[in-house]
C-alpha cells in the first residue's frame, strides 16, 4: 500500500480538531514545501486549511493536491511490471508529460 501526500496538500490535514488543537504538522521540521513561518492559531488555522482545500487543486506538479508527477513512480515502486527499470519510469513520465520543470 502506498499513500501520496505532499506537505502542502491541505486535504491530508483537514479535520475538526484543528479548530482547537495544535496539529503535529506545524512543528519542526515542516515539510519541504511548507513555509518555515507556518503557525497554528485556534479557529484561524482551520479556516485557512478549509480555504486551501479549494486552492490546493491549482498548485503546480509536486505541490498541494497535484500528484501528477507521482503516479508513475508510485506505481513503479509498489507494483512494477516484471523487469521494470528506472529508465522506463522516466520514459513513461516523459511520454505522459508529467515531469516537473
BALUM-47831 format. One line per field, with one value per residue (C-alpha): residue number from 1; x, y, z; residue in one letter. Coordinates in pm, whole numbers, padded with zeros to 5 digits. Example, Ala and Ser with C-alpha at 12.3 -4.5 7.8 and 13.67 -1.06 7.14 Angstrom:
REM residues 2
k 1_2 $
east 01230_01367 $
north -00450_-00106 $
up 00780_00714 $
r A_S $
//
This chain:
REM residues 101
k 1_2_3_4_5_6_7_8_9_10_11_12_13_14_15_16_17_18_19_20_21_22_23_24_25_26_27_28_29_30_31_32_33_34_35_36_37_38_39_40_41_42_43_44_45_46_47_48_49_50_51_52_53_54_55_56_57_58_59_60_61_62_63_64_65_66_67_68_69_70_71_72_73_74_75_76_77_78_79_80_81_82_83_84_85_86_87_88_89_90_91_92_93_94_95_96_97_98_99_100_101 $
east 00000_00128_-00001_00084_00082_00262_00324_00146_-00167_-00438_-00662_-00449_-00453_-00814_-01003_-01225_-00966_-00755_-01018_-00896_-00579_-00234_-00164_00175_00246_00312_00601_00962_01063_00788_00757_00979_00709_00567_00676_00901_00682_00375_00195_-00123_-00393_-00721_-01005_-00790_-00569_-00873_-01031_-00714_-00693_-01059_-00998_-00685_-00887_-01004_-00670_-00474_-00601_-00446_-00090_00186_00302_00454_00274_-00066_-00312_-00141_00005_00050_00427_00390_00163_00413_00692_00442_00305_00655_00766_00466_00370_00624_00588_00850_01186_01070_01357_01405_01475_01134_00972_01145_01049_00682_00676_00821_00567_00284_00443_00410_00768_00802_01029 $
north 00000_00345_00684_01005_01325_01648_01851_02147_01942_02061_01763_01534_01775_01885_01778_01943_01905_02175_02420_02376_02161_02229_01972_01795_01911_02272_02164_02144_02014_02124_01965_02060_02277_02437_02782_02772_03054_02831_02852_02743_02973_02836_02863_03071_02782_02560_02833_02867_02492_02485_02762_02590_02279_02464_02629_02307_02172_02463_02404_02303_01942_01808_02057_02087_01831_01796_01445_01419_01365_01097_00837_00664_00645_00544_00254_00157_00136_-00067_-00288_-00268_-00498_-00772_-00630_-00267_-00019_00339_00434_00301_00504_00819_00742_00688_01009_01199_01037_01143_01489_01490_01560_01887_02150 $
up 00000_-00086_00025_-00154_00049_-00025_00290_00123_00047_00288_00210_00426_00720_00735_01045_01304_01582_01415_01541_01900_01899_01754_01479_01462_01106_01218_01440_01325_01086_00849_00507_00214_00056_00370_00486_00794_00927_00947_01278_01447_01573_01712_01459_01216_01102_01050_00836_00631_00572_00474_00219_00093_00011_-00299_-00382_-00330_-00660_-00853_-00729_-00968_-01009_-00687_-00462_-00299_-00430_-00769_-00772_-01148_-01123_-00855_-01014_-01239_-00983_-00714_-00915_-01025_-00662_-00545_-00838_-01121_-01420_-01419_-01525_-01498_-01466_-01350_-01712_-01814_-01536_-01662_-02021_-01928_-01723_-02020_-02254_-02022_-01995_-01616_-01514_-01326_-01478 $
r X_X_X_X_X_X_X_X_X_X_X_X_X_X_X_X_X_X_X_X_X_X_X_X_X_X_X_X_X_X_X_X_X_X_X_X_X_X_X_X_X_X_X_X_X_X_X_X_X_X_X_X_X_X_X_X_X_X_X_X_X_X_X_X_X_X_X_X_X_X_X_X_X_X_X_X_X_X_X_X_X_X_X_X_X_X_X_X_X_X_X_X_X_X_X_X_X_X_X_X_X $
//
